[in-house]
């Protein structure tokens, strides 16, 4: 008998929560099959079978809190799955052409099956966010939809009769709880101040328009804006190393490398994977890495090491239409750059009023370490690089 264990967590993670089992006791298991998902305060991990066999016992049920290397199930590598029972009834005739067949619903876990029955829900009318479209408890509405109304699988405010006031209480996910803890930690610890500037994005946008087709054809990824901002940030960090530093007790730690955190929004919450040694990466390598981060973040495939460390962060609220915001520090980092929406606005150039694609920039920083002069000049340095992107190629 083989023990199925939770993988060892990093030093900053002490425990996790089992989300949904993909196999039941007695199910055959192939090597590499996903058995269960465990949510930590940073990522959602998939625990896979290290050997083929039959799952004989589930030690920890869905929703259980588990520690690293804790036994959660047992697998028998020598067992053979029981043969499927022979059909006792003749095959049914296919439905009439006018009656479309119903899509097959993935099997439900015991906990989900119980809630479906209690709430009078139709599982075929719901869409699942689990592996293979499985329904999870978070996908279930508080009650069945009214006749003629579409089913909403998200745990949002439930529909209620007119004139009533309803509430719904849901436990906070580990990732959301960790985000809340870190943001509050930043506000309680750091002396956060924000400085603003604006940048004319016309040179970058024209460069993208001119070379987008050739760039995409050669590298297999589109030339976005984030790679320019990463490179501009690296150049500014070189000039102002205190912005790349962090406070550790009574010491200031100056980092001789540039690990840039890129904020990525997911359904589970905001995550910040780290683009390591960003100063050594080309624009194409940066874009490929960011695309990989985004894809793995949305599918829950980010590893813990992807989120560890970082010396500076960039967040782009402009993708959601934000015009101005005050980003919060990502501890123990001392600064974060906020990008925003690009809109045509009137500006004055050489005495004439012209329309230009402008973006507001925001730099939040820890005033305990970074003075206002350094913060302002740092943001001006980023602005200078973006308004003359040839400086990136020339190293100026």
C-alpha positions in Angstrom: 0.0 0.0 0.0 1.3 3.4 -1.0 0.6 6.6 1.0 -0.5 9.6 -1.0 0.9 12.7 0.6 0.6 16.4 0.4 3.8 17.8 -1.2 6.2 19.7 1.1 5.2 23.3 1.3 7.6 26.3 1.2 8.7 27.9 4.4 6.1 30.7 4.1 3.2 28.2 3.7 2.1 26.1 6.7 -1.1 24.4 5.5 -3.6 24.0 2.8 -7.3 23.0 2.1 -8.3 20.0 0.0 -10.7 21.3 -2.7 -12.1 18.4 -4.7 -11.2 14.7 -5.1 -11.1 13.6 -8.8 -11.0 9.9 -7.9 -13.2 7.8 -5.5 -12.2 4.7 -3.5 -12.1 1.7 -5.8 -11.3 3.8 -8.9 -8.4 2.8 -11.1 -5.5 5.3 -11.2 -2.9 5.7 -13.9 0.5 7.3 -13.1 0.2 11.0 -13.4 -3.6 11.1 -12.9 -4.7 14.1 -10.8 -6.2 12.8 -7.6 -7.1 16.0 -5.7 -6.5 19.8 -5.6 -5.1 21.5 -2.5 -5.4 25.3 -2.1 -2.8 27.2 -0.2 -2.7 30.9 0.5 -0.6 31.3 -2.6 -1.5 28.8 -5.3 -3.8 25.8 -6.0 -1.7 22.6 -6.3 -2.6 19.4 -8.1 -1.6 16.2 -6.3 -1.0 13.4 -8.9 -0.6 9.7 -8.6 3.1 8.7 -8.6 2.3 5.1 -9.5 -0.6 3.3 -11.2 -3.0 1.2 -9.1 -6.3 1.4 -7.4 -7.3 4.2 -4.9 -8.3 2.2 -1.8 -8.9 4.8 0.8 -9.4 8.6 1.1 -8.0 9.6 4.5 -8.8 13.3 4.3 -12.1 14.5 2.8 -12.8 17.6 0.8 -12.5 20.7 2.9 -10.0 19.2 5.3 -7.0 21.3 6.4 -3.8 19.5 5.7 -0.1 20.1 6.4 2.9 19.5 4.1 3.7 15.7 3.7 0.5 14.7 5.5 -1.1 11.4 4.3 -4.4 12.1 2.6 -5.1 8.8 0.8 -3.8 5.3 0.1 -3.2 3.5 -3.2 -2.7 -0.2 -3.9 -0.3 -0.6 -6.8 -0.9 -4.4 -7.1 -4.7 -4.2 -7.1 -6.7 -4.5 -10.3 -9.9 -2.6 -10.8 -13.1 -4.6 -10.5 -14.6 -5.4 -13.9 -17.6 -3.3 -14.8 -20.9 -5.2 -14.3 -22.4 -6.6 -17.4 -25.4 -4.8 -18.7 -28.7 -6.5 -17.6 -30.9 -4.4 -19.9 -30.8 -4.2 -23.6 -29.5 -1.0 -25.1 -32.1 1.7 -25.3 -33.1 3.1 -28.7 -31.6 6.4 -29.5 -33.8 9.4 -28.9 -36.0 10.9 -31.5 -34.2 13.4 -33.8 -36.3 16.2 -32.5 -35.1 15.5 -28.9 -31.5 16.7 -28.5 -29.4 14.5 -26.2 -28.4 16.0 -22.8 -24.7 16.5 -22.3 -23.2 14.1 -19.9 -22.6 15.6 -16.4 -19.3 14.9 -14.7 -19.8 12.8 -11.5 -20.5 14.7 -8.3 -18.5 14.5 -5.1 -20.5 13.4 -2.0 -20.5 16.9 -0.6 -21.6 18.5 -3.8 -24.3 15.8 -4.4 -25.7 16.5 -0.9 -25.9 20.3 -1.5 -27.5 19.8 -5.0 -30.2 17.6 -3.4 -30.8 20.0 -0.5 -31.1 23.0 -2.7 -33.2 21.3 -5.4 -30.6 22.1 -8.1 -30.3 20.6 -11.6 -26.6 19.7 -12.0 -27.0 19.7 -15.8 -28.0 23.3 -15.8 -24.8 24.4 -13.9 -21.3 24.9 -15.2 -18.4 23.6 -13.1 -15.1 25.3 -12.5 -13.4 22.1 -11.3 -11.2 19.7 -13.3 -13.0 18.4 -16.4 -16.0 20.7 -15.7 -16.8 19.1 -12.3 -19.0 21.0 -10.0 -17.5 22.3 -6.8 -19.3 23.7 -3.8 -18.4 27.2 -4.8 -20.2 26.7 -8.1 -23.6 26.0 -6.5 -26.2 28.9 -6.1 -28.0 29.1 -2.8 -31.3 28.0 -4.3 -32.7 26.7 -7.6 -33.5 29.4 -10.2 -37.1 30.4 -10.8 -38.9 28.8 -13.7 -37.8 30.3 -17.0 -34.7 31.9 -15.5 -31.1 30.8 -16.4 -29.1 29.0 -13.8 -26.2 31.0 -12.3 -23.4 28.7 -11.1 -21.5 31.5 -9.4 -21.9 32.1 -5.7 -23.3 35.6 -6.1 -26.2 37.2 -4.4 -29.0 34.7 -4.8 -32.3 35.6 -6.4 -35.0 36.3 -4.0 -38.7 37.1 -4.2 -39.6 40.7 -4.6 -39.7 42.6 -1.3 -37.3 40.3 0.6 -33.8 41.0 1.7 -31.4 38.0 1.5 -27.8 37.4 2.5 -25.3 34.8 1.7 -22.3 33.9 3.8 -19.4 32.1 2.2 -16.0 31.2 3.7 -13.1 33.3 2.4 -10.7 31.3 0.2 -7.1 30.8 1.5 -5.7 32.9 -1.4 -8.2 35.8 -0.7 -7.5 35.6 3.0 -3.7 35.8 2.3 -4.2 38.7 0.0 -6.2 40.5 2.7 -3.5 39.7 5.3 -0.6 41.0 3.1 -2.4 44.2 2.0 -3.2 45.0 5.6 0.3 44.2 6.6 1.6 46.7 4.1 -0.7 49.4 5.3 0.1 48.8 9.0 3.9 48.6 8.5 5.0 50.8 5.6 4.6 54.6 5.3 3.0 54.4 1.9 3.0 57.5 -0.3 2.1 57.8 -4.0 3.5 60.1 -6.7 1.9 60.5 -10.2 3.0 61.4 -13.6 1.7 61.0 -17.2 3.4 59.5 -20.2 2.8 60.1 -23.9 2.4 56.5 -25.3 2.5 57.5 -28.9 6.2 56.4 -29.5 5.6 53.0 -28.0 2.3 52.5 -29.8 3.8 53.5 -33.1 6.7 51.1 -32.6 4.3 48.3 -31.8 2.2 49.0 -34.9 5.2 49.1 -37.1 6.8 45.9 -36.0 3.8 43.9 -34.6 3.4 41.6 -37.5 7.1 40.7 -37.9 7.5 40.3 -34.1 4.5 38.0 -33.8 5.7 35.9 -36.8 9.2 35.5 -35.4 8.5 34.9 -31.7 4.9 33.5 -31.7 3.7 36.1 -29.2 2.3 39.6 -29.6 4.4 42.6 -28.7 2.5 44.1 -25.7 3.0 47.1 -23.5 4.2 45.3 -20.4 7.6 44.4 -21.9 8.3 48.1 -22.5 7.3 48.9 -18.9 9.5 46.1 -17.5 12.5 47.3 -19.4 11.8 50.9 -18.5 11.5 49.9 -14.8 14.8 48.0 -14.9 16.6 51.1 -16.4 15.1 53.3 -13.7 16.0 50.8 -10.9 19.6 50.9 -12.1 19.6 54.7 -11.6 17.8 54.6 -8.3 18.8 51.3 -6.5 17.0 52.3 -3.3 13.7 51.7 -5.1 14.9 48.1 -5.7 15.8 47.7 -2.0 13.8 46.5 1.0 13.8 46.9 4.8 14.7 44.0 7.0 14.5 45.0 10.6 17.0 47.8 11.1 18.8 47.0 7.9 18.4 48.1 4.3 18.9 45.2 1.8 20.1 46.4 -1.6 19.4 43.8 -4.3 21.9 43.4 -7.0 19.4 41.8 -9.3 16.0 42.8 -10.8 13.2 40.4 -10.1 10.0 42.1 -11.3 6.6 40.9 -10.0 3.8 41.1 -12.6 0.3 41.3 -11.1 -2.1 38.9 -12.7 -5.9 38.9 -11.9 -7.6 35.5 -11.7 -11.0 34.3 -10.5 -9.4 33.2 -7.2 -7.7 36.5 -6.6 -4.7 38.6 -7.5 -1.3 36.7 -7.8 2.1 38.2 -8.6 4.4 35.8 -10.3 8.0 36.9 -10.5 10.0 37.7 -13.7 13.5 36.8 -12.5 16.6 38.6 -13.8 14.4 40.8 -16.0 17.5 42.9 -16.9 18.8 39.9 -18.9 15.6 39.3 -20.9 14.8 40.6 -24.4 11.3 42.1 -25.1 10.3 38.8 -26.7 11.5 36.8 -23.7 9.5 39.1 -21.4 6.4 38.8 -23.4 6.7 35.0 -23.6 7.2 34.7 -19.9 4.2 37.0 -19.1 1.9 35.0 -21.4 3.0 31.8 -19.7 2.3 33.4 -16.3 -1.1 34.5 -17.3 -2.1 31.1 -18.8 -0.8 29.2 -15.7 -2.4 31.6 -13.3 -5.8 31.3 -14.8 -5.6 27.5 -14.9 -4.2 27.3 -11.4 -0.8 25.8 -12.6 1.5 28.3 -10.9 4.1 26.8 -8.6 5.0 28.3 -5.3 8.5 29.2 -6.5 6.9 31.3 -9.3 5.5 33.6 -6.5 8.5 33.8 -4.1 10.7 36.8 -3.8 10.6 39.8 -6.1 12.3 43.2 -5.7 9.7 45.5 -7.5 6.2 45.0 -8.9 4.1 46.3 -11.8 0.3 46.3 -11.9 -1.9 47.2 -14.8 -5.3 48.4 -13.9 -5.7 49.9 -17.3 -6.7 46.5 -18.7 -10.0 47.0 -16.8 -10.4 50.6 -17.7 -8.9 52.3 -14.6 -7.8 55.8 -15.2 -6.1 56.5 -11.8 -5.4 54.4 -8.7 -3.1 54.1 -5.8 -1.4 50.6 -5.8 -0.5 49.0 -2.5 2.9 47.7 -1.8 3.7 44.0 -2.1 5.8 43.4 1.1 8.7 43.3 1.6 9.1 45.3 -1.6 9.4 49.0 -1.2 7.7 50.2 -4.4 5.1 49.3 -7.0 4.3 50.9 -10.4 0.7 51.3 -11.4 -0.2 51.5 -15.1 -3.6 52.8 -16.3 -5.9 53.2 -19.3 -4.6 55.0 -22.4 -6.9 57.7 -23.8 -6.5 60.4 -26.3 -6.2 63.7 -24.5 -5.2 67.3 -25.5 -1.7 68.2 -24.7 0.6 71.1 -25.6 3.6 70.4 -27.8 5.7 73.3 -29.0 2.9 75.8 -28.3 0.2 73.8 -30.2 -2.6 71.8 -28.7 -2.6 68.2 -30.1 -4.3 64.9 -29.3 -2.0 62.3 -27.9 -2.5 58.8 -26.3 -1.8 59.5 -22.7 -1.4 57.2 -19.6 -1.3 58.2 -16.0 1.4 56.4 -14.0 1.4 55.9 -10.2 4.3 54.9 -8.1 3.5 53.9 -4.5 6.6 53.7 -2.3 7.6 53.2 1.3 8.6 56.6 2.6 10.6 55.1 5.4 13.2 54.2 2.9 12.5 56.2 -0.3 12.5 60.0 -0.2 10.1 62.0 -2.4 12.9 63.3 -4.6 14.0 59.7 -5.5 10.4 58.6 -6.1 9.6 61.5 -8.4 12.9 61.2 -10.4 12.4 57.4 -10.6 9.0 57.9 -12.2 10.4 60.6 -14.5 13.1 58.1 -15.6 10.4 55.6 -16.6 8.5 58.3 -18.5 11.7 59.3 -20.4 12.4 55.7 -21.5 8.8 55.2 -22.7 8.6 58.4 -24.6 11.8 57.6 -26.4 11.9 53.8 -26.5 15.1 53.8 -28.6 16.9 54.5 -25.3 16.2 50.8 -24.5 18.1 49.6 -27.5 20.9 52.1 -27.0 21.2 51.6 -23.3 20.8 55.3 -22.5 
